[in-house]
Amino acid sequence: MPNSSPAPSEPDAAQAVQPDTLERLVAESPSIEVISSAWMLLMSAAAEKLGLTGGDEVAEDTASGDAGAFDPRRSPHFDLDEARRLITALAGLTTASVEYLGPHAGPYRDGLKSLQLAFREYSSYPDEPGRGPGEKYTGPVYS
């Protein structure tokens, strides 16, 4: 019985020669730009999981009259388990690439430290310094 399914189409020559846009972008970018992009993605994702990116969720404390106080724990994206993983990955990337970051190393470390401290602040049972997310790579973080 002959195969009745259509023959697989051959990719046309233009598709075979042209790499995908993302592949081309990565291939043409200097390594520091790729590292920085990955760093920013991890930082943004961790901030989201810590509830730091939204301002829509507001708490109203009528006792103190503090209407509109921002509480990250009320974010629908607040997830400390996920934030711990992302911060640890960010710490590993930061530590491994610090020699390539040049003058940006300080601000990158400061951003990472801010996330680590926010994680400790929003945890119901904060980790001891040296045991928080990413601290096995960065060392203990103190405020």
C-alpha positions as CSV (number, residue, x, y, z in Angstrom):
1,M,0.0,0.0,0.0
2,P,1.6,3.3,-1.0
3,N,2.2,6.0,1.6
4,S,-0.7,8.5,1.2
5,S,0.8,11.1,3.5
6,P,2.3,14.1,1.8
7,A,6.1,14.1,1.5
8,P,7.8,16.3,4.0
9,S,8.5,19.7,2.5
10,E,12.0,20.8,2.0
11,P,12.9,24.0,3.8
12,D,13.4,26.7,1.2
13,A,17.0,27.9,0.6
14,A,16.2,31.3,2.3
15,Q,15.2,29.6,5.6
16,A,18.2,27.3,5.5
17,V,20.6,30.2,5.2
18,Q,18.9,32.6,7.5
19,P,19.4,31.7,11.2
20,D,16.5,32.4,13.6
21,T,16.4,35.9,14.8
22,L,17.2,35.0,18.5
23,E,20.1,32.8,17.4
24,R,21.4,35.6,15.2
25,L,21.1,38.1,18.0
26,V,22.9,35.9,20.5
27,A,25.6,35.0,17.9
28,E,26.3,38.6,17.1
29,S,26.3,39.9,20.7
30,P,29.4,40.2,22.8
31,S,29.4,37.8,25.7
32,I,29.0,40.6,28.3
33,E,25.7,41.6,26.7
34,V,24.5,38.0,26.8
35,I,25.5,37.7,30.5
36,S,23.9,41.1,31.3
37,S,20.7,40.0,29.6
38,A,20.5,36.8,31.5
39,W,21.3,38.7,34.7
40,M,18.5,41.2,34.1
41,L,16.0,38.4,33.3
42,L,16.9,36.6,36.6
43,M,16.8,39.8,38.6
44,S,13.4,40.8,37.1
45,A,11.9,37.3,37.7
46,A,13.2,37.3,41.3
47,A,11.8,40.7,42.0
48,E,8.5,39.6,40.6
49,K,8.4,36.5,42.8
50,L,9.2,38.8,45.8
51,G,6.2,41.0,44.9
52,L,8.4,44.0,44.3
53,T,7.3,44.9,40.8
54,G,3.6,45.6,41.4
55,G,2.0,48.5,42.9
56,D,-1.6,47.5,42.3
57,E,-1.9,45.6,45.5
58,V,-2.2,48.0,48.4
59,A,-2.9,47.4,52.0
60,E,-4.9,49.9,54.0
61,D,-4.0,50.1,57.7
62,T,-6.8,52.1,59.2
63,A,-5.2,52.1,62.7
64,S,-2.2,54.0,61.5
65,G,-4.0,55.9,58.8
66,D,-1.5,54.5,56.3
67,A,-3.8,54.1,53.3
68,G,-2.1,52.7,50.3
69,A,0.9,51.2,51.9
70,F,2.7,48.8,49.6
71,D,2.9,45.2,50.8
72,P,4.8,42.9,48.5
73,R,3.3,39.8,50.2
74,R,-0.1,40.7,48.8
75,S,1.2,40.3,45.2
76,P,-0.5,37.5,43.3
77,H,3.0,36.5,42.1
78,F,4.6,36.4,45.6
79,D,6.4,33.0,45.9
80,L,9.4,32.7,48.2
81,D,10.3,29.2,47.0
82,E,10.6,30.4,43.4
83,A,12.4,33.6,44.5
84,R,15.0,31.5,46.4
85,R,15.8,29.6,43.3
86,L,16.1,32.6,41.1
87,I,18.2,34.5,43.6
88,T,20.5,31.6,44.0
89,A,20.9,31.3,40.2
90,L,21.5,35.1,40.0
91,A,24.2,34.8,42.7
92,G,25.9,32.0,40.9
93,L,25.9,34.0,37.6
94,T,27.1,37.2,39.4
95,T,29.9,35.4,41.2
96,A,31.0,33.4,38.1
97,S,31.0,36.4,35.8
98,V,32.2,39.2,38.2
99,E,35.6,39.5,36.4
100,Y,33.9,40.2,33.1
101,L,31.4,42.8,34.5
102,G,34.1,45.5,34.8
103,P,32.7,48.8,36.3
104,H,29.2,47.2,36.5
105,A,30.2,44.6,39.0
106,G,29.5,46.8,42.0
107,P,25.9,47.7,40.9
108,Y,25.2,44.1,40.0
109,R,26.3,43.0,43.4
110,D,24.3,45.7,45.0
111,G,21.2,44.6,43.1
112,L,21.7,41.0,44.2
113,K,22.2,42.0,47.8
114,S,19.0,44.1,47.7
115,L,17.1,41.0,46.6
116,Q,18.7,38.8,49.2
117,L,17.8,41.3,51.9
118,A,14.2,41.6,50.6
119,F,13.9,37.9,50.7
120,R,15.0,37.8,54.3
121,E,12.7,40.7,55.2
122,Y,9.6,39.0,53.7
123,S,10.3,35.5,55.0
124,S,8.1,34.4,57.9
125,Y,11.2,32.5,59.2
126,P,14.2,34.4,58.0
127,D,17.4,32.4,57.2
128,E,20.4,33.2,59.3
129,P,23.1,35.2,57.5
130,G,25.1,32.9,55.3
131,R,22.1,30.5,54.8
132,G,19.9,32.7,52.6
133,P,19.4,32.3,48.9
134,G,22.7,32.6,47.0
135,E,24.8,33.2,50.1
136,K,26.8,30.0,49.5
137,Y,28.2,32.0,46.5
138,T,28.3,35.5,47.8
139,G,29.0,34.9,51.5
140,P,26.8,36.2,54.3
141,V,24.6,39.2,53.6
142,Y,24.0,41.8,56.3
143,S,21.9,44.9,56.1
